[in-house]
Amino acid sequence: MGVKRRPVKFERSPCLLISINIKKRKLKNFKVFYLIALMALLLGLGIFFLGYGSQSGSLFCAFFLFLSIGFRGSSKTRGYSFSVLIFGAVTFSLFYPQFLISVGTFKLSALIVPLLQILMFGMGTSMSFGDFKGVIKMPKGVFIGLVCQFTIMPFIGFGLASVSGLSPEIAAGIILIGAAPSGLASNVMAYLANANLALSVTLTAVATLLSPLVTPLLMDLLAGQFIAIDPLAMTWSIVKMVIIPIIAGLVFNHFFHGKVNWLDKAMPILSMASIAVIISIITASGRDSLLNVGLLLVTLAIAHNLSGYFLGYWGCRLFKMSEKDCRTIALEVGMQNGGLASGIALEMGKLSTVGLAPAIFGPWMNISGSSLATWWRDKPIIEKNIKLGKKTF
């Protein structure tokens, strides 16, 4: 007869149990914010449909605020927290634009360029001169990435603008966001997507340095069919807003890397706050136009962004690039520097019209980019080589 064995019981250690209980308590605490957000939304909708639209604005803002806090409670949703907060800022701008247009005689739009310069300085401090070595180490990836960056998005933007039926200045804004280089957000998404981070950083750096030449030329060629473009003035605007602050950040990083810890911690927070303020001011300035064409412009921004991901990825597949490089270039192409586009619109004196498309594109690309990066992160990278005789596909 066999000897009966007692089932082995695996007991969790007291430390592990305490850790699990703490996590459960934290999740429960954050669920309270979801409940508050839902109540604010339902109450806001009720008041809105009863005909008290202006009174419902604060409740909709509260909805996005508490939803954003709730998202911080889970690693799966934490990446969307900032994007939700941006939607809250946009909502505030739509309901209460008077607070974001001027304070006394001071026009708040004057803050956009300094805030953008702070953003670009922060971008420079996160880079190093070594990032440009990727041009030599990965020439094929950099060349294809730059060609895709400055062809796919500008010409899709031109196509969408041409068939949109929007006013010339708003339509030109669609082309402007397409003609802008990629921004730092694409580097974050490349990291999350298990893509080629070195290639992503190099592409962002090189595309940004080329933007004073390429962006004005593309705008003159494409947007010039809608509105008058001054390429030289636009070149100087980009140099002033982007190139000088980035070079200053590079030099600062070279000499003071790791020596100013408070700045390293403050720059990400300051950058996010700057983006929120820039988008809020643009939305408030163009509120009336946005209420008229908002749904159409949102649809076009989504189509523009998704087309960039799709064509960027499969365009690289045609050149038989690796899966990591295809993911990288897809994100670089689809995610543009909305802050730069907004700054250019301000310098053109057309913030409330040309600046609308960048203001909408920015928050959306963060949501779509986070979603795509998360999906790719959970999908293993498998390079398939199928051999048929002597040929490899």
C-alpha positions as a printed Julia matrix, in Angstrom:
393×3 Matrix{Float64}:
   0.0    0.0     0.0
   1.24   3.45   -0.88
   1.9    5.91    1.83
  -0.56   8.8     1.8
   1.14  12.11    1.64
  -0.31  15.15    3.2
  -0.71  18.08    0.79
   2.04  20.57    1.29
   0.8   23.99    2.35
   2.81  26.96    1.28
   2.44  29.71    3.81
   3.11  33.3     2.92
   5.6   35.16    5.05
   4.28  37.87    7.37
   6.24  40.53    5.4
   4.65  39.43    2.11
   1.18  39.45    3.67
   1.75  42.96    5.04
   2.92  44.13    1.59
  -0.15  42.64   -0.11
  -2.47  44.21    2.47
  -0.85  47.63    1.98
  -1.3   47.35   -1.81
  -4.94  46.36   -1.38
  -5.54  49.3     0.94
  -3.91  51.67   -1.57
  -6.1   50.32   -4.38
  -9.18  50.77   -2.19
  -8.14  54.33   -1.42
  -7.74  55.14   -5.1
 -11.12  53.56   -5.88
 -12.65  56.37   -3.82
 -11.35  58.83   -6.42
 -13.04  56.82   -9.19
 -16.31  57.04   -7.27
 -15.97  60.8    -6.76
 -15.11  61.21  -10.47
 -18.21  59.24  -11.51
 -20.46  61.28   -9.21
 -19.01  64.54  -10.58
 -19.57  63.36  -14.15
 -23.17  62.27  -13.61
 -24.03  65.44  -11.7
 -22.35  67.58  -14.36
 -24.24  65.86  -17.18
 -27.5   66.27  -15.29
 -26.96  70.0   -14.78
 -25.79  70.42  -18.39
 -28.88  68.78  -19.92
 -31.14  70.8   -17.63
 -29.86  73.88  -19.44
 -27.29  75.14  -16.93
 -24.19  74.53  -19.08
 -21.96  77.18  -17.52
 -22.57  75.79  -14.01
 -21.57  72.27  -15.06
 -18.01  73.25  -16.05
 -16.54  72.91  -12.57
 -18.03  69.43  -12.21
 -16.55  68.24  -15.51
 -13.17  69.63  -14.44
 -13.52  67.77  -11.13
 -14.31  64.58  -13.06
 -11.02  64.71  -14.98
  -9.04  65.74  -11.89
 -10.27  62.86   -9.69
 -10.08  60.4   -12.58
  -6.44  61.39  -13.08
  -5.71  60.83   -9.39
  -7.49  57.47   -9.54
  -5.35  56.43  -12.5
  -2.25  56.93  -10.34
  -3.31  53.96   -8.21
  -2.52  51.31  -10.84
   0.59  50.67  -12.92
  -1.65  49.83  -15.9
  -3.35  53.24  -15.93
  -0.66  55.47  -14.4
   0.71  56.39  -17.82
  -2.62  57.95  -18.8
  -2.89  60.14  -15.7
  -1.2   63.2   -17.22
  -3.21  62.97  -20.46
  -6.46  62.89  -18.48
  -5.29  65.92  -16.52
  -4.67  67.72  -19.82
  -8.28  67.03  -20.83
  -9.31  68.6   -17.53
  -7.23  71.69  -18.36
  -8.83  71.87  -21.82
 -12.29  71.57  -20.25
 -11.49  74.45  -17.89
 -10.32  76.51  -20.88
 -13.56  75.9   -22.77
 -15.83  76.8   -19.86
 -13.77  79.61  -18.31
 -11.59  81.11  -21.1
 -11.6   84.55  -19.48
  -9.16  83.33  -16.81
  -6.62  82.16  -19.42
  -6.63  85.01  -21.92
  -5.33  87.88  -19.83
  -4.64  89.06  -16.3
  -5.31  92.77  -16.25
  -3.47  94.18  -19.25
  -1.05  91.24  -19.48
  -1.91  88.7   -22.19
  -1.15  85.16  -21.03
  -0.24  84.11  -24.58
   3.06  85.92  -23.93
   3.98  83.0   -21.63
   3.96  80.42  -24.42
   7.41  81.13  -25.89
   9.23  81.28  -22.5
   7.49  78.07  -21.41
   8.45  76.4   -24.69
  12.05  77.53  -24.19
  12.01  75.95  -20.73
  10.69  72.73  -22.3
  13.46  72.74  -24.91
  16.12  73.51  -22.29
  14.83  70.5   -20.34
  15.05  68.44  -23.51
  18.67  69.54  -23.89
  19.55  68.6   -20.31
  18.22  65.09  -20.94
  20.46  64.68  -23.99
  24.2   64.55  -24.53
  26.52  65.15  -27.44
  26.96  61.37  -27.6
  23.35  61.01  -28.77
  24.42  62.33  -32.17
  26.88  59.46  -32.61
  23.88  57.35  -33.59
  24.06  59.0   -37.03
  27.33  57.14  -37.57
  26.39  53.95  -35.73
  22.89  53.56  -37.26
  23.01  55.46  -40.59
  20.29  53.4   -42.29
  17.82  53.75  -39.42
  18.48  57.49  -39.04
  18.18  58.18  -42.78
  14.94  56.2   -43.22
  13.53  57.64  -40.0
  14.2   61.23  -41.07
  12.76  60.66  -44.55
   9.61  59.15  -43.03
   9.4   61.94  -40.43
   9.5   64.78  -42.95
   7.39  63.2   -45.71
   4.6   61.09  -44.23
   3.14  63.52  -41.69
   3.44  66.77  -43.7
   1.86  65.3   -46.84
  -0.9   63.47  -44.95
  -1.55  66.76  -43.16
  -1.78  68.52  -46.53
  -4.21  65.9   -47.81
  -6.43  66.14  -44.73
  -6.34  69.94  -44.8
  -7.29  69.98  -48.48
 -10.42  67.84  -48.04
 -11.44  69.15  -44.6
 -13.38  72.21  -45.73
 -11.96  74.12  -42.75
 -10.97  77.78  -42.91
  -7.49  78.29  -44.47
  -5.78  79.21  -41.19
  -7.16  76.24  -39.22
  -6.34  73.91  -42.13
  -2.77  75.28  -42.21
  -2.44  74.24  -38.55
  -2.94  70.59  -39.57
   0.01  70.9   -41.96
   2.05  72.68  -39.29
   1.77  69.84  -36.78
   2.76  67.43  -39.55
   5.81  69.51  -40.52
   7.08  69.71  -36.91
   9.78  67.29  -35.7
   9.16  64.6   -33.11
   9.33  65.45  -29.41
  10.58  63.9   -26.17
   7.32  62.0   -25.7
   8.34  59.65  -28.52
  11.48  58.69  -26.57
   9.42  57.76  -23.52
   7.05  55.67  -25.65
   9.97  53.96  -27.41
  11.32  52.93  -24.01
   7.92  51.57  -22.93
   7.47  49.72  -26.24
  10.81  47.86  -25.95
  11.89  49.66  -29.12
  15.32  50.99  -30.09
  15.69  53.81  -27.56
  19.11  54.89  -28.88
  17.68  55.31  -32.39
  14.66  57.17  -30.99
  16.82  59.67  -29.1
  19.08  60.21  -32.12
  16.15  60.74  -34.48
  14.52  63.25  -32.12
  17.78  65.14  -31.71
  18.65  65.27  -35.43
  15.08  66.04  -36.56
  14.89  68.89  -34.05
  18.18  70.38  -35.26
  17.01  70.1   -38.88
  13.64  71.7   -38.14
  14.77  75.35  -38.66
  15.47  74.45  -42.29
  12.98  71.7   -43.09
   9.83  72.9   -41.28
   9.73  76.38  -42.92
  10.37  74.84  -46.36
   7.54  72.33  -45.92
   5.21  75.03  -44.62
   6.03  77.3   -47.56
   5.49  74.43  -50.04
   2.3   72.98  -48.54
   0.67  75.45  -46.14
   1.62  78.3   -48.48
  -1.34  77.22  -50.61
  -3.65  78.18  -47.72
  -2.02  81.18  -46.05
   1.01  83.44  -46.54
   4.21  81.94  -45.07
   7.46  83.78  -44.28
  10.11  80.99  -44.22
  12.94  83.21  -42.93
  10.87  84.56  -40.04
   9.78  81.01  -39.18
  13.4   79.81  -39.25
  14.42  82.49  -36.75
  11.41  81.65  -34.55
  12.46  77.98  -34.39
  16.1   78.87  -33.7
  15.02  81.19  -30.9
  12.47  78.83  -29.35
  14.21  75.49  -29.86
  17.81  75.44  -31.02
  19.31  77.99  -28.6
  17.6   76.48  -25.49
  18.54  72.93  -26.53
  22.19  73.88  -27.06
  22.13  75.62  -23.66
  20.7   72.43  -22.12
  23.34  70.27  -23.82
  26.15  72.48  -22.51
  24.59  72.53  -19.03
  24.3   68.73  -19.04
  27.9   68.36  -20.23
  29.36  70.41  -17.38
  26.87  69.87  -14.57
  25.48  66.36  -15.15
  24.55  64.83  -11.78
  25.66  67.92   -9.87
  22.29  69.71   -9.68
  19.93  67.03   -8.37
  17.07  69.42   -7.61
  16.97  70.51  -11.26
  16.89  66.91  -12.48
  13.87  66.27  -10.27
  12.15  69.56  -11.07
  12.46  69.53  -14.88
   9.94  66.69  -15.58
   7.34  68.36  -13.33
   8.04  71.8   -14.82
   7.85  70.35  -18.35
   4.45  68.74  -17.73
   3.12  71.92  -16.14
   4.38  73.95  -19.11
   2.62  71.66  -21.59
  -0.64  71.95  -19.63
  -0.43  75.75  -19.49
   0.44  76.09  -23.21
  -2.48  73.88  -24.31
  -4.87  75.66  -21.93
  -3.94  79.12  -23.23
  -4.26  78.04  -26.88
  -7.65  76.41  -26.22
  -8.94  79.51  -24.44
  -7.71  81.78  -27.23
  -9.41  79.72  -29.94
 -12.46  78.68  -27.95
 -15.08  80.07  -30.34
 -13.48  78.49  -33.42
 -12.97  75.23  -31.56
 -16.64  74.99  -30.58
 -17.57  75.31  -34.25
 -15.12  72.78  -35.72
 -14.04  70.82  -32.64
 -15.45  67.4   -33.57
 -14.12  67.57  -37.13
 -10.7   68.75  -35.97
 -10.5   65.97  -33.36
 -11.38  63.4   -36.05
  -8.7   64.76  -38.38
  -6.1   64.79  -35.57
  -6.82  61.14  -34.78
  -6.63  60.15  -38.47
  -3.38  62.11  -38.88
  -1.75  60.52  -35.84
  -2.8   56.94  -36.56
  -1.73  57.24  -40.2
   1.72  58.23  -38.98
   2.03  55.11  -36.81
   0.74  52.82  -39.57
   2.78  54.17  -42.47
   5.87  54.67  -40.34
   5.82  51.04  -39.22
   4.99  49.38  -42.52
   7.2   51.75  -44.49
  10.15  50.48  -42.46
   8.99  46.9   -43.0
   9.37  47.48  -46.75
  13.04  48.29  -46.12
  13.4   45.04  -44.1
  14.28  46.82  -40.86
  14.16  45.03  -37.51
  10.99  44.95  -35.44
  12.56  47.24  -32.82
  13.52  49.81  -35.44
  10.08  49.65  -37.06
   8.41  50.34  -33.71
  10.81  53.2   -33.05
  10.26  54.97  -36.36
   6.48  54.45  -36.15
   6.45  56.32  -32.83
   8.83  59.0   -34.1
   6.64  59.64  -37.14
   3.28  59.56  -35.35
   4.26  61.73  -32.36
   5.05  65.35  -33.16
   6.36  68.29  -31.15
   3.04  70.02  -30.49
   4.7   72.63  -28.28
   6.94  73.81  -31.11
   4.0   73.95  -33.52
   2.07  76.04  -31.0
   5.01  78.41  -30.56
   5.29  78.86  -34.33
   1.55  79.61  -34.53
   2.0   82.28  -31.85
   4.97  83.83  -33.65
   2.84  83.94  -36.82
   0.2   85.87  -34.86
  -2.38  83.16  -35.52
  -2.52  81.29  -32.2
  -6.33  81.08  -32.1
  -6.56  79.46  -35.57
  -3.28  77.87  -36.75
  -2.59  76.82  -33.15
  -5.8   74.8   -32.73
  -4.69  71.6   -34.5
  -1.46  71.31  -32.45
  -3.46  71.9   -29.24
  -5.76  68.97  -30.08
  -3.07  66.71  -31.53
  -0.88  66.93  -28.4
  -3.18  65.36  -25.79
  -4.47  62.75  -28.23
  -1.0   61.56  -29.29
  -0.07  60.97  -25.64
  -3.08  58.68  -25.21
  -2.59  56.83  -28.49
   1.19  56.6   -28.02
   0.82  55.22  -24.48
  -1.73  52.65  -25.69
   0.43  51.53  -28.62
   3.58  51.35  -26.47
   1.76  49.29  -23.82
   0.45  46.89  -26.47
   3.92  46.47  -27.98
   5.49  46.05  -24.54
   3.38  42.96  -23.89
   4.03  41.58  -27.37
   7.38  39.74  -27.67
   9.73  40.77  -30.46
  10.22  37.85  -32.84
  12.23  38.32  -35.99
  10.99  35.73  -38.46
  13.23  34.38  -41.22
  11.49  31.92  -43.52
  13.85  29.96  -45.76
  12.68  28.62  -49.1
  15.54  26.93  -50.93
  18.4   29.4   -50.97
  16.22  32.46  -50.43
  15.46  34.04  -47.06
  12.4   36.21  -46.54
